[in-house]
């Protein structure tokens, strides 16, 4: 039998547990609400569902005081069941206010820059992880020294990744009025790690500014002081500054005594790239990078979305404007682009071919036989062969190629925004090497293939 509307009203009010007390309102559980709504639908015959007169349903909600929750979603729900459309403007305001409160909570402050001692200790602990170093002994190399009595040498051949580059990604370079001797407001590291070099490169960039470069209208749009979000919501791009330098951590690698272990070819604190100096291809326009994008797509089967997985960005064109709203994704894409400029060993995709201002690095390990002696020791370096480890805003203990699931990317993005209102990031680059001690004249190498 179809019960009366008064009975229906009583059931609903009872299920919602609404107290008529002026100062109290008890929010129902999800189960209570679901049970109440199910009970209502059961009371309505199937043939009269669409003819049910909501206007005659009297819940008496006007006599109920919701206290401080009069704009809550529950109040709107009761209004709707009472036959009146909810105040959509009020409901929208509640949703927007809640959203803004959440963003303010996440972006309310900027974490302190990573200090040089914390950075060095994190290098030591992370380098033990196999995902970072991938050490393996492969075989032996042979060489000799001619003379009246020739001498022959044999040394172990090894492979491993080595953290010889330090990367910093920021929304803007240090301002003109910020001191060289104190960390910039958005600095991911202190002055003993990378901030001093950041400030110096920014100042030099201002000194060498050309029309349309450092102070171009397009660049200014995205590089206002401490700007981490788009200044124009209709503009789909974020702009990022990137610096690459030799890893300032001078702590010995835990595996450095293993046979055939390779050390990096960079020099600590030496800058290899800074976007403040790359006026043309990074800051103004993509120059030859647009052609290289087409070449890359043709060579690799139309693939361009090639930064990790679920990041929605490409290495080419290697410039500072990134078509991405999410800060975390934009920073990772910018880091990949700068790393490619400095390290790509493919001549057609080198930084020189892209008209970039940078200092090249050797693809072979320090003190090892190189590609001129045997191509076995010349590793092809591109954005797919490196592993990265984040050191700011959080110190990661493992390395990654960023081939993550969408849920993992979203989780990292949310974590990245917490206490990082300026959207800064610092990373270590683990480059792959195969090496054997260089001594005398090269003869031969007997070793297994690298397994990176």
DRENKEPA-590285 format. One record per residue (C-alpha): residue number from 1; residue in one letter; x negated, y negated, z. Coordinates in Angstrom, 3 decimals, decimal comma. Example, Ala and Ser with C-alpha at 12.3 -4.5 7.8 and 13.67 -1.06 7.14 Angstrom:
! residues 2
  pos  code        px        py        pz
    1     a   -12,300     4,500     7,800
    2     s   -13,670     1,060     7,140
! end
This chain:
! residues 452
  pos  code        px        py        pz
    1     x     0,000     0,000     0,000
    2     x    -1,081    -3,535    -0,676
    3     x    -1,586    -5,321     2,622
    4     x    -0,492    -8,869     3,268
    5     x    -2,815   -11,776     2,617
    6     x    -2,779   -12,655     6,298
    7     x    -4,102    -9,182     7,094
    8     x    -6,755    -9,612     4,397
    9     x    -7,747   -12,931     5,914
   10     x    -8,058   -11,410     9,352
   11     x   -10,247    -8,598     8,019
   12     x   -12,536   -10,988     6,208
   13     x   -12,892   -13,342     9,164
   14     x   -13,608   -10,408    11,449
   15     x   -16,194    -8,957     9,071
   16     x   -18,017   -12,220     8,664
   17     x   -18,255   -12,584    12,456
   18     x   -17,614   -16,296    12,300
   19     x   -17,261   -17,801    15,714
   20     x   -14,845   -20,653    16,173
   21     x   -17,126   -21,982    18,828
   22     x   -18,287   -25,444    17,810
   23     x   -21,963   -24,730    18,444
   24     x   -22,238   -21,145    17,187
   25     x   -22,241   -19,370    13,874
   26     x   -23,342   -15,732    13,599
   27     x   -24,807   -14,791    10,185
   28     x   -23,629   -11,361     9,039
   29     x   -25,972    -8,600     8,020
   30     x   -26,088    -7,478     4,413
   31     x   -24,176    -4,311     5,358
   32     x   -21,412    -6,306     7,076
   33     x   -21,003    -8,589     4,081
   34     x   -20,984    -5,706     1,623
   35     x   -18,375    -3,872     3,702
   36     x   -16,170    -6,958     3,856
   37     x   -16,285    -7,556     0,120
   38     x   -15,665    -3,867    -0,592
   39     x   -12,631    -3,935     1,701
   40     x   -11,198    -6,918    -0,161
   41     x   -11,590    -5,332    -3,593
   42     x    -9,973    -2,109    -2,338
   43     x    -6,908    -4,082    -1,244
   44     x    -6,336    -5,524    -4,713
   45     x    -4,563    -3,240    -7,225
   46     x    -6,451    -2,664   -10,462
   47     x    -3,619    -4,023   -12,571
   48     x    -3,418    -7,280   -10,644
   49     x    -7,133    -8,084   -10,286
   50     x    -7,153   -10,809   -12,885
   51     x    -3,793   -12,192   -11,747
   52     x    -4,752   -12,541    -8,095
   53     x    -3,835   -16,005    -6,894
   54     x    -6,928   -17,371    -5,147
   55     x    -5,162   -20,633    -4,489
   56     x    -2,685   -18,963    -2,109
   57     x    -5,378   -17,231    -0,100
   58     x    -5,638   -19,121     3,196
   59     x    -8,758   -18,256     5,150
   60     x    -8,495   -21,194     7,499
   61     x   -12,083   -22,056     6,758
   62     x   -11,314   -25,714     7,403
   63     x   -11,014   -24,942    11,107
   64     x   -14,402   -23,259    11,227
   65     x   -17,407   -25,326    12,253
   66     x   -20,619   -24,099    10,622
   67     x   -22,744   -26,326    12,846
   68     x   -25,984   -27,257    11,078
   69     x   -25,293   -24,778     8,275
   70     x   -22,483   -26,610     6,504
   71     x   -24,537   -26,732     3,305
   72     x   -25,593   -23,107     3,536
   73     x   -24,839   -20,498     0,904
   74     x   -22,473   -18,741     3,363
   75     x   -20,311   -21,859     3,630
   76     x   -20,151   -22,068    -0,159
   77     x   -19,171   -18,386    -0,338
   78     x   -16,321   -18,847     2,131
   79     x   -15,151   -21,914     0,199
   80     x   -15,084   -19,915    -2,989
   81     x   -13,059   -17,096    -1,413
   82     x   -10,692   -19,712    -0,068
   83     x    -9,732   -20,744    -3,565
   84     x   -11,845   -23,882    -3,815
   85     x   -14,906   -24,215    -6,029
   86     x   -18,041   -24,821    -3,931
   87     x   -19,783   -28,150    -4,090
   88     x   -22,368   -27,232    -6,743
   89     x   -24,357   -30,431    -6,208
   90     x   -24,723   -29,637    -2,509
   91     x   -25,617   -26,039    -3,241
   92     x   -28,217   -27,091    -5,805
   93     x   -29,678   -29,529    -3,294
   94     x   -30,036   -26,751    -0,713
   95     x   -31,791   -24,474    -3,202
   96     x   -34,155   -27,209    -4,367
   97     x   -34,954   -28,259    -0,812
   98     x   -35,724   -24,660     0,119
   99     x   -37,943   -24,268    -2,935
  100     x   -39,812   -27,486    -2,185
  101     x   -40,307   -26,459     1,425
  102     x   -41,852   -23,191     0,298
  103     x   -44,239   -24,933    -2,092
  104     x   -45,267   -27,449     0,542
  105     x   -45,989   -24,624     2,941
  106     x   -48,190   -22,865     0,408
  107     x   -50,028   -25,981    -0,807
  108     x   -50,153   -27,950     2,397
  109     x   -53,947   -28,006     2,731
  110     x   -57,272   -27,168     1,138
  111     x   -59,446   -24,427     2,606
  112     x   -62,945   -25,429     3,697
  113     x   -65,627   -24,925     1,041
  114     x   -67,557   -21,662     1,134
  115     x   -70,925   -22,242     2,838
  116     x   -74,239   -20,958     1,520
  117     x   -74,677   -18,464     4,375
  118     x   -71,168   -17,073     3,982
  119     x   -71,751   -16,867     0,255
  120     x   -75,041   -15,005     0,653
  121     x   -73,672   -12,547     3,213
  122     x   -70,647   -11,829     1,026
  123     x   -73,037   -11,038    -1,841
  124     x   -74,859    -8,468     0,292
  125     x   -71,715    -6,707     1,479
  126     x   -69,984    -6,750    -1,934
  127     x   -73,046    -5,516    -3,801
  128     x   -72,748    -2,196    -1,992
  129     x   -69,410    -1,593    -3,703
  130     x   -69,720     0,698    -6,738
  131     x   -67,178    -1,344    -8,707
  132     x   -69,708    -4,186    -8,698
  133     x   -73,147    -2,663    -9,261
  134     x   -72,487     0,628   -11,169
  135     x   -76,102     1,698   -10,572
  136     x   -77,347     4,841   -12,269
  137     x   -80,775     6,230   -13,147
  138     x   -80,830     7,187   -16,825
  139     x   -84,290     8,544   -17,627
  140     x   -87,857     7,324   -18,231
  141     x   -89,723     4,955   -20,520
  142     x   -93,326     5,413   -21,644
  143     x   -95,987     2,842   -22,479
  144     x   -99,783     2,678   -22,710
  145     x  -102,691     0,300   -22,433
  146     x  -105,421     0,724   -25,092
  147     x  -109,053     0,735   -24,081
  148     x  -112,159     2,876   -23,919
  149     x  -110,119     5,112   -21,683
  150     x  -106,446     4,571   -22,586
  151     x  -103,961     4,489   -19,752
  152     x  -100,436     5,811   -20,013
  153     x   -97,483     4,724   -17,897
  154     x   -94,090     6,168   -17,132
  155     x   -91,337     4,279   -15,298
  156     x   -87,690     5,084   -14,502
  157     x   -84,893     3,655   -16,632
  158     x   -81,861     2,375   -14,790
  159     x   -78,550     0,658   -15,381
  160     x   -76,585    -1,649   -13,119
  161     x   -74,675    -4,889   -12,966
  162     x   -76,318    -7,811   -11,247
  163     x   -74,663   -10,971    -9,814
  164     x   -76,934   -13,566   -11,364
  165     x   -74,363   -16,249   -12,228
  166     x   -72,142   -18,455   -10,081
  167     x   -68,966   -19,997   -11,553
  168     x   -66,802   -22,814   -10,196
  169     x   -63,436   -23,794   -11,688
  170     x   -61,681   -27,008   -10,624
  171     x   -58,813   -29,189   -11,814
  172     x   -61,153   -32,185   -12,042
  173     x   -64,793   -33,073   -11,441
  174     x   -65,856   -34,986    -8,291
  175     x   -64,728   -38,618    -8,401
  176     x   -66,951   -41,612    -8,986
  177     x   -66,749   -42,696    -5,347
  178     x   -67,486   -39,302    -3,756
  179     x   -70,879   -38,854    -2,128
  180     x   -73,521   -36,491    -3,472
  181     x   -74,273   -35,346     0,056
  182     x   -70,842   -34,258     1,189
  183     x   -68,526   -31,746    -0,446
  184     x   -65,965   -33,210    -2,829
  185     x   -62,338   -33,075    -1,760
  186     x   -61,582   -30,185    -4,105
  187     x   -64,975   -28,446    -3,902
  188     x   -64,876   -24,637    -3,608
  189     x   -68,442   -24,531    -2,191
  190     x   -70,660   -26,746    -0,032
  191     x   -73,551   -28,949    -1,191
  192     x   -76,091   -26,151    -0,620
  193     x   -74,251   -23,829    -2,987
  194     x   -72,766   -25,642    -5,968
  195     x   -71,177   -28,937    -4,997
  196     x   -74,351   -31,025    -5,293
  197     x   -74,838   -29,831    -8,859
  198     x   -71,149   -30,445    -9,562
  199     x   -71,453   -34,076    -8,458
  200     x   -74,660   -34,633   -10,406
  201     x   -73,230   -33,206   -13,633
  202     x   -70,060   -35,280   -13,228
  203     x   -72,087   -38,460   -12,780
  204     x   -74,247   -37,654   -15,797
  205     x   -71,092   -36,968   -17,776
  206     x   -69,813   -40,449   -16,920
  207     x   -73,151   -41,998   -17,965
  208     x   -73,109   -40,242   -21,333
  209     x   -69,409   -40,786   -21,962
  210     x   -68,375   -41,324   -25,539
  211     x   -65,110   -42,724   -26,805
  212     x   -62,440   -40,045   -26,726
  213     x   -64,530   -37,648   -24,653
  214     x   -64,687   -37,774   -20,882
  215     x   -62,103   -40,552   -20,665
  216     x   -59,865   -39,557   -23,551
  217     x   -56,156   -40,094   -23,022
  218     x   -55,548   -36,364   -23,386
  219     x   -58,119   -35,534   -20,723
  220     x   -56,884   -38,246   -18,359
  221     x   -53,421   -36,769   -18,577
  222     x   -54,616   -33,678   -16,742
  223     x   -57,547   -34,953   -14,676
  224     x   -56,148   -37,474   -12,264
  225     x   -57,829   -37,260    -8,819
  226     x   -57,110   -33,977    -7,053
  227     x   -54,570   -33,041    -9,688
  228     x   -53,649   -29,384    -9,567
  229     x   -50,278   -29,385   -11,342
  230     x   -49,259   -30,849   -14,693
  231     x   -48,909   -34,612   -14,485
  232     x   -46,299   -34,388   -17,217
  233     x   -43,859   -31,510   -16,812
  234     x   -43,076   -31,611   -20,535
  235     x   -46,739   -30,862   -21,286
  236     x   -47,292   -27,081   -21,224
  237     x   -51,042   -27,382   -20,661
  238     x   -53,302   -27,386   -17,629
  239     x   -56,835   -28,739   -17,957
  240     x   -59,741   -27,075   -16,148
  241     x   -63,371   -27,999   -15,483
  242     x   -65,931   -25,184   -15,261
  243     x   -69,547   -25,035   -14,089
  244     x   -71,895   -22,045   -14,461
  245     x   -75,230   -21,942   -12,642
  246     x   -77,783   -19,384   -11,513
  247     x   -76,543   -17,576    -8,422
  248     x   -77,823   -19,603    -5,422
  249     x   -77,751   -16,557    -3,136
  250     x   -81,369   -15,495    -2,577
  251     x   -80,547   -12,434    -0,480
  252     x   -82,095    -9,164    -1,762
  253     x   -79,770    -6,688    -3,399
  254     x   -79,108    -3,579    -1,266
  255     x   -80,029    -1,349    -4,233
  256     x   -83,153    -3,262    -5,228
  257     x   -85,453    -0,435    -4,031
  258     x   -83,725     2,200    -6,135
  259     x   -85,742     3,510    -9,138
  260     x   -85,103     1,538   -12,311
  261     x   -82,905    -1,088   -10,648
  262     x   -82,501    -4,202   -12,820
  263     x   -82,600    -7,788   -11,642
  264     x   -80,916   -10,690   -13,436
  265     x   -82,470   -13,078   -15,919
  266     x   -81,124   -16,378   -14,578
  267     x   -82,782   -18,823   -12,185
  268     x   -80,975   -19,826    -8,961
  269     x   -79,415   -23,318    -9,034
  270     x   -80,226   -23,885   -12,714
  271     x   -77,112   -25,136   -14,570
  272     x   -76,198   -23,248   -17,735
  273     x   -72,902   -24,941   -18,522
  274     x   -70,848   -27,837   -17,220
  275     x   -67,688   -28,923   -18,983
  276     x   -68,278   -32,591   -18,026
  277     x   -71,139   -32,607   -20,542
  278     x   -69,373   -30,642   -23,268
  279     x   -67,620   -33,687   -24,707
  280     x   -66,588   -32,326   -28,085
  281     x   -65,521   -28,688   -28,036
  282     x   -64,367   -28,432   -24,405
  283     x   -62,919   -31,889   -23,760
  284     x   -61,806   -33,355   -27,100
  285     x   -60,845   -30,700   -29,640
  286     x   -61,638   -27,106   -30,419
  287     x   -63,966   -27,907   -33,398
  288     x   -65,103   -24,583   -34,942
  289     x   -63,391   -22,663   -32,145
  290     x   -60,138   -22,683   -34,133
  291     x   -61,869   -20,902   -37,016
  292     x   -63,472   -18,446   -34,593
  293     x   -60,042   -17,650   -33,164
  294     x   -58,839   -16,612   -36,620
  295     x   -61,996   -14,591   -37,217
  296     x   -61,626   -12,841   -33,881
  297     x   -57,989   -11,947   -34,560
  298     x   -58,907   -10,525   -37,970
  299     x   -61,843    -8,535   -36,597
  300     x   -59,986    -7,074   -33,623
  301     x   -56,669    -6,228   -35,235
  302     x   -54,706    -9,389   -34,547
  303     x   -55,522    -9,400   -30,828
  304     x   -55,863   -12,770   -29,180
  305     x   -54,259   -12,307   -25,759
  306     x   -57,421   -10,749   -24,417
  307     x   -58,111   -12,101   -20,917
  308     x   -57,579    -9,134   -18,640
  309     x   -54,009    -7,839   -18,662
  310     x   -50,816    -9,780   -17,912
  311     x   -52,662   -13,114   -17,836
  312     x   -51,133   -14,390   -21,068
  313     x   -54,259   -16,199   -22,243
  314     x   -57,088   -15,897   -24,725
  315     x   -60,817   -16,549   -24,688
  316     x   -60,598   -18,467   -27,968
  317     x   -60,431   -21,360   -28,503
  318     x   -62,957   -22,011   -25,720
  319     x   -61,772   -25,421   -24,525
  320     x   -60,461   -26,931   -21,291
  321     x   -56,792   -27,183   -22,260
  322     x   -54,978   -24,000   -21,352
  323     x   -51,367   -23,301   -22,263
  324     x   -50,435   -21,985   -18,851
  325     x   -48,389   -23,365   -15,925
  326     x   -49,737   -20,979   -13,295
  327     x   -52,888   -22,298   -11,606
  328     x   -54,393   -18,894   -10,880
  329     x   -54,004   -17,635   -14,443
  330     x   -55,347   -20,921   -15,848
  331     x   -58,456   -20,727   -13,644
  332     x   -59,224   -17,142   -14,632
  333     x   -58,779   -17,950   -18,333
  334     x   -61,047   -21,021   -18,031
  335     x   -63,709   -18,924   -16,265
  336     x   -63,633   -16,299   -19,025
  337     x   -63,999   -18,993   -21,668
  338     x   -67,039   -20,609   -20,055
  339     x   -68,675   -17,229   -19,382
  340     x   -68,249   -16,376   -23,056
  341     x   -69,898   -19,648   -24,105
  342     x   -73,009   -18,955   -22,048
  343     x   -73,339   -15,190   -22,413
  344     x   -71,842   -13,947   -25,683
  345     x   -74,620   -12,208   -27,621
  346     x   -72,626   -11,960   -30,855
  347     x   -74,042   -14,747   -33,020
  348     x   -70,698   -15,412   -34,737
  349     x   -69,082   -16,046   -31,326
  350     x   -71,979   -17,697   -29,520
  351     x   -71,745   -21,028   -27,753
  352     x   -73,896   -22,540   -30,490
  353     x   -71,429   -21,430   -33,150
  354     x   -68,706   -23,182   -31,141
  355     x   -70,662   -26,487   -30,976
  356     x   -70,890   -26,347   -27,185
  357     x   -73,436   -28,013   -24,904
  358     x   -74,944   -25,220   -22,807
  359     x   -78,169   -23,427   -21,878
  360     x   -78,414   -19,866   -23,158
  361     x   -79,414   -16,947   -20,935
  362     x   -81,423   -13,862   -21,776
  363     x   -79,384   -10,673   -22,273
  364     x   -82,216    -8,493   -20,932
  365     x   -83,231    -7,991   -17,304
  366     x   -86,168    -9,787   -15,758
  367     x   -89,483    -7,897   -16,154
  368     x   -87,998    -5,299   -18,485
  369     x   -88,535    -4,258   -22,063
  370     x   -86,243    -6,248   -24,300
  371     x   -84,314    -5,853   -27,500
  372     x   -87,386    -6,689   -29,563
  373     x   -89,119    -3,599   -28,211
  374     x   -86,163    -1,228   -28,343
  375     x   -82,527    -2,063   -29,030
  376     x   -81,648     0,384   -26,245
  377     x   -82,414    -2,391   -23,736
  378     x   -80,340    -5,043   -25,443
  379     x   -76,843    -4,903   -23,977
  380     x   -74,054    -6,536   -25,933
  381     x   -72,604    -9,177   -23,656
  382     x   -69,119   -10,553   -24,176
  383     x   -66,149   -11,326   -21,957
  384     x   -65,167    -7,625   -21,778
  385     x   -68,490    -6,340   -20,408
  386     x   -68,661    -8,457   -17,254
  387     x   -67,091    -7,957   -13,854
  388     x   -66,091   -10,890   -11,666
  389     x   -65,790   -11,246    -7,906
  390     x   -63,858   -14,145    -6,393
  391     x   -65,504   -16,013    -3,518
  392     x   -63,039   -18,902    -3,103
  393     x   -60,413   -19,477    -1,830
  394     x   -60,780   -15,875    -0,593
  395     x   -63,891   -13,734    -0,357
  396     x   -63,253   -10,565    -2,366
  397     x   -65,270    -7,448    -1,544
  398     x   -64,776    -5,751    -4,921
  399     x   -65,268    -6,688    -8,559
  400     x   -62,663    -6,656   -11,299
  401     x   -62,099    -6,988   -15,031
  402     x   -58,597    -8,373   -14,296
  403     x   -56,718    -5,597   -16,056
  404     x   -53,941    -5,673   -13,462
  405     x   -50,269    -4,932   -13,364
  406     x   -47,878    -7,872   -13,530
  407     x   -46,931    -7,461    -9,860
  408     x   -50,600    -7,570    -8,835
  409     x   -51,182   -10,748   -10,866
  410     x   -48,161   -12,384    -9,233
  411     x   -49,343   -11,347    -5,769
  412     x   -52,803   -12,784    -6,414
  413     x   -51,283   -15,965    -7,795
  414     x   -49,216   -16,506    -4,665
  415     x   -52,204   -15,797    -2,431
  416     x   -54,340   -18,187    -4,486
  417     x   -51,969   -21,119    -3,913
  418     x   -51,971   -20,706    -0,147
  419     x   -54,142   -23,440     1,427
  420     x   -55,509   -24,323    -2,005
  421     x   -53,499   -27,357    -3,086
  422     x   -56,210   -28,490    -5,528
  423     x   -56,322   -25,153    -7,348
  424     x   -60,098   -24,599    -7,049
  425     x   -61,874   -21,283    -7,570
  426     x   -65,402   -19,847    -7,262
  427     x   -66,625   -16,535    -8,668
  428     x   -69,716   -14,397    -9,147
  429     x   -70,472   -12,881   -12,548
  430     x   -71,882    -9,351   -12,577
  431     x   -73,675    -8,847   -15,885
  432     x   -74,623    -5,367   -17,186
  433     x   -78,291    -4,514   -17,681
  434     x   -80,360    -1,518   -18,789
  435     x   -84,008    -1,900   -17,907
  436     x   -87,422    -0,316   -17,477
  437     x   -90,573    -1,973   -16,190
  438     x   -92,558    -3,689   -18,935
  439     x   -96,249    -2,819   -18,818
  440     x   -98,810    -2,365   -21,586
  441     x   -97,501    -1,451   -25,032
  442     x   -94,179     0,167   -25,533
  443     x   -94,062     3,772   -26,742
  444     x   -90,704     5,467   -26,227
  445     x   -87,679     5,836   -23,999
  446     x   -86,114     9,155   -23,083
  447     x   -82,856     8,416   -21,314
  448     x   -79,118     8,952   -21,326
  449     x   -76,717     6,431   -22,781
  450     x   -75,506     3,680   -20,444
  451     x   -72,143     4,371   -18,821
  452     x   -70,690     0,919   -18,172
! end
